[in-house]
Amino acid sequence: MNRTPAEAGAPASPLATIAASIRRERDRLGISSAELARRAGIAKSTLSALEAGTGNPSVETLWAIAVVAGVPFSALVEPATSSTRVVRAAEQPAIRSENSPFTGALLSTCPPGARRDLHVITSEPGERRSSEAHIPGTIEHLVVSNGRWSAGPDGEEVELDPGDYVTFPADRPHGYQALTPGASAVLIMEYR
């Protein structure tokens, strides 16, 4: 008998996880694909491809869907896991920005009773990675690992060096920009 990876106990592919999560959230909201695409400001064809598991999602697209669904970003990209989990650096599920040289990898989601996600982000100097407002009450915490960054709410950006920490409200427009090559940081999303 041939079994799918999920039936055999193997983890689902990132695209399969995203597809199932988007369908689950759309069904929970009781709206059509066309309505979810309209509310998120994305093309219906893009949403259809994502729900079919054939799309190439960008950070911006997934954030837009998460905001419309009123869920953390991790609800769309994180597969179910056991209590012990190792994410090897070479195997991090990286999702690239379509507008800037920015990549984010979700490392950990909110456990039951908590509302936070843990990401590793990387970027190269270039276009600023702009982010729309997240769900109300969202706070971001950023600790710089390598390089220099500019980060924060629009009009209140600060420059950060390795080891520096910044926290700011992320329920309003904000962004990140690498100021040196090979910039990386740990980003904690806190949902209230």
N, C-alpha and C positions, 0 to 999 in steps of 0.2 A: 504494500500500500504506500503510495506517495503522499507525503504530508507537506503542508506549507511550513516555512520556517517557524511561524508562530505556533503551529500545532506541534511541531517537533521540539518546542521549548527554546528555540533559537530566538534572539531578539529580532524585532521587526527592523527593517531598514529605516533610516531617518525620514525618507520620503513617505513610506507607508505609515509611519507614526504621525507625521504631519497631516496626511490625507485623512486618516481616521479621526484625528483630533478636530480638524476643521468640520468634518461631517457631524461629529458628536456635538460640537458647540452650536452649529447651525440648527441641528434638530432640537437642541435644548431651547434655542431662541424661538423655534417654530417659524423660521423664515426661509424663503427660497434662496437658491444660489444667487439669483439676479439681485435680490434685495440685500443680501450680505455684501456682495460686490459693490453695490451702489453706496451703502452706508460706509464701507471701508475706503471708497474712492479708488477702487481698482477695477480693471477690466474683467467682465464676466468670464472671458476666455481664460484669463490668468487663474481665477478661482476654480474654474472647471478643471483645468490641468492639475492644480494642486490637490483637489479632491480626488482626482483619478490617480494620484501618485506619480504623475509624469512631469510636473512642473519643476521649475528651478527657483525656489522661493528666495526672496531677498529679505534682509532684516526689516526693511521698511514695510514690505507687504505683510509679513507676519505680525509686526507690531500693530499695523492698522486693523487687522482682523481681531487681534487680542483686545484692543481698545473697544471695538464694536461689541465683542462678546462679553466685555467686562471681566476678563480673566487675565491672570499673569501670563506673560510671554511663554513661560515654561509649560503652561497647560497645552500649548500647541506643539511643542517639540520634544518633550520628555517622555520616553517610554517607561513603562512600569519596570522596577528593578527589585532585586533582593536587598536585604539589609546591609550587606557589604558590597561596595561598588568601587572599582578602580577605573579611573579614566586616564589612560596613558596619553602623554602629550602628543604623540604622533597620531592618535586615534580620536582626538577631540572632534565632536560634531560641529565643525565650523560653518557658519552661515555668513556670507559676504554681503556687504552693502552694495547697492547698485549705483550709488552716487558719490562714494568716496573710497579711499584705500583702507577700509575698516573691515575687520572680521570679528565676530563674536562667537564664543563657544560656551553653551550652557553647561556648567559642571554639576550643579545641584539645584533641585527644586525645593519648594516649601514642603516640609514634612507636615503631617496632620497637626493642626493647632497653631502652626507658625505660618507666616506669610512673607517669605523671602526666597529669592533665587540667587545663585552664585554663578558668575560668568568670568571667563578670561577673555579679554579683548586685546587685539593687536591692530596696529595701523602703521602706515608710512606717511611721511609728510605729503601734503596735497590738500584736496578739497576737505572741508570740515564735514564731519558726519553729523547732520542735523537730525534731531528726533522730535516728533510731535509730542504733545502731552500724553502721558500714560493715564491709567485709570486714577480717579481722585484719591488723594492721600499717599500716592507713591513717593518714596524717598529713595535716592540713589546714594550709594557710598562707593567711592573710588579710591583704591590704593595703587599707586604707581609702582610697577615692578622694574621696568627698564625704560630708558629714554625720558623725554620731556613731553608733557601734554598741556593742552589748553582744554578746560572742561568747565561746564556749568550751565546755568540757565542763560537764555539769550540776553545779552547785555550785562551779564554778571560773571563772565568767564574768568577763570583764574589760571595762572601758569603753575604747573606742578613738576617737581623733580622726583627722581627715584626715592621711594620711601614716604613721599608726601601723601596725605589723605585729605579728601574733600567730601562733604555731604551736601546735598541740595534737594529741594523739592523737584520731582520729575513729573508732576501733574501739570506742567506748563512746558512750552517749547524749550529745548536745551540741546547741547551737542558736545562733541569731542573732536579734537584735532591733534594729531601727532606733530610735534615740533622737531623731532629728530628721527632718523631711521631706526627701525627695529623697536618701536615703542610698544610696550605691553603693560597691562594693568589688570587688577582684580576688581570686578564690578559686582556689588551686592545690591539687588533690587529689593526694597522693603515695601510691602503692601499693607496698608492700614485699613 
